[in-house]
Amino acid sequence: MRARLKSGSRVAGWYGAGSYASSHPASAYDLSLESTWRLAPDGRSLSRVDRTQGPYVRLDDIEVLEFVTSKQR
């Protein structure tokens, strides 16, 4: 997944079995990804960031959320 935040920052991570997305009736919507990925200037995922447990993002802070497949279809 890739996200552009309202601040202009970008984050990327892998959403898998170790990830979490909150849902209604939670008062705040949150997304926790199991790993963090470095992004190239053009938005491509480059490599996994070692020694992290993935990004935590409040959905209120996200401007655009993109679901990306690992293979070209």
LINJOGI-V671663 format. One line per field, one symbol per residue. ss: DSSP state (2 for helix, 1 for strand, 0 for the rest). psi: psi as a letter, one per 40 degrees, with the letter a starting at -180 (. if undefined). A space follows every 50 residues. Layout:
ss=???
psi=???
//
This chain:
ss=01111000011111000001100000000111001111100000111100 00000111222111110000000
psi=iihhideeiiiiihhadeihhiihfidihihhieiiiiiideeihdiihi fieiihhhddehdhhhhhieih.
//
